[in-house]
Amino acid sequence: MTAPWDPPPFEPMVRFWEAADRHVLSAPWCDRCQQPVLYPRELCNRCQQPVAGWRDLSGRGTVYAFGVEHRAWTQAPGLEPPYVVALVELDEGGRLLTNIVGDPGAVRVGAPVEVRWEPGPGERTVPRFALSGP
């Protein structure tokens, strides 16, 4: 039995998903650390200060770490094995757990990536990344 994929209505994540539906990668911003707070939450995960605002991010970064999944996972509809699960270090700072679309054999640590917007489960738009640059 599988359950529908629908994150709980935690306020910072609601704003994240609303921006994603507009094809905008947006996150709370810590003025003290000058970095995005990922995953979105009300306190900076580095300095524990409340975050007051949000910023739109470029959607560019580099592969920090990754793994290739060779088994189907019922909670990841639309991802046919093999697929890449990666930690992407964004140009603005912070790391985002996501997928790299395209050829899993081409993914390398340090490779430049850009956000790609894909339909997710239900009516959700999901930020995934693809290799970019030379």
N, C-alpha and C positions, 0 to 999 in steps of 0.2 A: 504494500500500500504506500502511495506517495502523497505527500501533502503539497498544497500549492505553495509556490515560492513567493512570499510576500513579507518583506521585513516589517517588524513591528513599528507602530507609529511614534517613534522616538523623535522629538521635535527637531534636533539638528539633522537627523537623517531625512526627515520630510523635506527640508529645504534642499538638501543634496539631490534627492530624487526629482524634485520639481525643476531644479536647474538642468539635470540630465535630460529630462523630457524636452527641454529647449535646446539640447545639444551644447550645453555649457558645463564645463567642469568647474565647480565652485566649492569652496570650503571655508570654514571659519578661519580667521586670521589672527595670530597672536602678535600684537604690536610690540611686546617685549622681546620675543624671540625672532620676530620678523620671518615667520614661517607659517605655512598652513597647518591646521590641526586636523590630522587624519588618523583614523576615521573621525568624522565630525562629532564633536562633543562640546559641552559647555565650558570646560576648563582645558587649558593648554596641557598636553600630556608631558611637556618638558618642565615648565616653570610653575604649573598649577594655578596660574592667574586666569580669571574669567576672560573669555573672548567676547568682544563687543560687536565685531563686524565680520563680514564675509568678503572674500575677493574671488573674482573669476581668475582661473589659472589658465596657462597657455595650452595645457594638454600635451606638453612635450616633456620627455625625460629620458632616462636610461634604465636598462635592465639591471637591477641590483642582485637579484637571485631568481632562479626559476626551476621548475620541475616539469617533466612531461608525463601526463596521466594517460595510461593505456587502457583503462577500464571505464566503462560507461558509469555515470553517476546519475541516479534518478532525480536528484535535486538540481541538476544542471541541464535542463532541457535546452536543446540547440547546440550543445557542445558534444560533438562526436569525437571519440578517441581516434588517434591521439590528439590531445590538446595541451596547451601550455598554461600552467598556473605560475604567475610571476609576481614578484615584488618590484614595482617600478619606482625609482627615485625621481621625483618630479623636479623640473628645472628650478622651481620656486622653493624647493625643500620639501621635506616630508616624503613618506613612502606609501604607496597605494597597492593593496593586494588586488590583482586583476588577472585577466587572460591576455595572452599575446596571440592574435589571429594570424593565420598564414602558415607557412612551412615550419613545423616544430624543429626540424633539423637545422634551420638557419639562425635560431635564437642563440645568442651568446651573452654572457655577463658583460656589461658595459655598452651593449648595442643601443643606439639611439632609437627611440620609439615615439609615436604620436597617437593621440586618442582617436578611436573610431567608434562611432555610435551605432549600436546594433539593437534590434528589437530583442527584448528579453521576455521572460515569462509574463503572461497576462498582457497588460498594456504598458509595461515598464520599458524605458529605454536604458540600456546598460552601457557604461563606458568600458570599452576594451581597447587594447592597444595593438598597433602594427609596427613592424620595423620601418624605419625611415632613414633617409640619407644614404651616403655611399657605403 
